[in-house]
Amino acid sequence: MSLQEKVHQLFEDEFGETPAFIVRAPGRVNLIGEHTDYNDGFVFPMAIDRATWIALRPREDNKVFAISADLEDKQDFLLDNLVRPEKTRWIDYLIGTAWALQERGHKLSGWEGVVTGNVPIGAGLSSSASLEIATARAFHMVSEFEWDAAAMAKAGQSVENDWLGLKSGIMDQMISASGVENRALMIDCRSLDTITAPLPPETVIVIMDTGTRHTLVDSKYNERREQCEAAAEYFGVEKLRDVDIETFESRADGLDDLIRRRGRHVVYENDRVLKARDAMNAGDAKLMGQLMIQSHVSMRDDFEISSIALDTMVDCANVEDTCYGARMTGGGFAGCAVALVKADAVDEFVENVTQCYTSKTEHTPQVYISQASNGAETVYPQ
Ligand code: GLA
C-alpha cells in the first residue's frame, strides 16, 4: 500500500468519510553545498521520494486537530492561542507553521486530519522541513492565501529560527517546497533563485543511512553559525558568501585556527557548488564525484561535522570503482551520506557498501537508490 493509500485509509477510518485533500511535502538529500545556506551561499539538493503526507478536511472553527499515525498521538490547538513549546514535540511543527504564516499576515482556517510519512527522523534528510512545508500546504488548501514556494520556505525556516530556536538556513524548506521530479536544484540562498539540473547520464543517487541519529546537535549547529559570523566579521562582509577564494587566502592568516578552518570550508564549498553546477550541466559525473569527495574532506577536517560512522560509510562507498564520489549530507554529526553511482552497477554497489559498513561498525545501515521527486503538492483530488 502506498503512503497515499495509507493516509487516505487512515483518514476514512478516523473521520468516516473521504478526505477533502491529500498533500505531501518531501524530504531532501543535499548533493553538495553544506552549511553554506546561512552564509547566503549556494546549495545543490534534490527532493527525495520520501515525504510527509497529510489527509485533511476543513473545519468550521479555528481549531487544528491532527493525528500522527506514526507516533500514535492526537493533538489539537487553536489558531488564536498558539503556545510556544518548552520541549519540541511533533505538533509544535504544526503550531509553529501556523504561527509563522499568521506572522506573515495570512488568515488561516482550521482543519483536521491524519499525518504520516517515511522521512527518517534525525537522519539528515529534513523530516522537520517536510513536516513544516506539508503543514503549510494543508493550510493553503483550507485558507485563502496563495502558494508561493519561496515565501512558504521562509515561513518554514522561521518555524525553526523563531519558534523552535534552531538557527538553520533556508535550504531544506526551499527544496521541500520547490523540488522538481528527476532534477536536482541549485539554490542561491541570497536571492532564492533556483536552477534545475538532471543527474549526469547513467548515474543514480544512493542514500547511505549510517543508522546513527543526531541528538542534541542544535547547540553544535548554532555554534558553527556563530563561527561563520565571526569569520565574516573579520573580512568585513555581511556573509561569507561575499568572500572569494583569493580574498580568503590573502587574509586568512590573521584569523585564529578554528575560525579560519570554519571559514575555509564555507568559502571553498561555495566554489565547489558553482563547479558542481557546471559539472552537472556538462553531464560530467567524474568531476561531480570529485567535488563531492573534496566536500566531505572539508566537512570532516575543517568544519568538523562528520562522525566515525559517516566517515566509515563514505570510505566504504569511495573504494568502489562504480562510485564517482560520496560525502556526508545534511547538518552532520550522524545520519546519512550520499553517493553518485553508475546506474548499471548499483545493485552490487549497495551490497558491497552494506557489507563493508556492517563489518566495520556496530550499526545497521540502510542503503538505497533515491529518485528526485516534486516539491510540495496536492495529490488528491487531482
Ligand atoms: C541543516 C539545516 C540547513 C543546512 C544544513 C547544512 O539541514 O536545516 O539549513 O544548514 O543543515 O547544510
Boltz pocket constraint, residues with backbone or C-beta under 6 A from the ligand:
constraints:
  - pocket:
      binder: B
      contacts: [[A, 33], [A, 34], [A, 35], [A, 36], [A, 37], [A, 38], [A, 124], [A, 126], [A, 168], [A, 169], [A, 170], [A, 171], [A, 172], [A, 330], [A, 331], [A, 332]]
      max_distance: 6.0
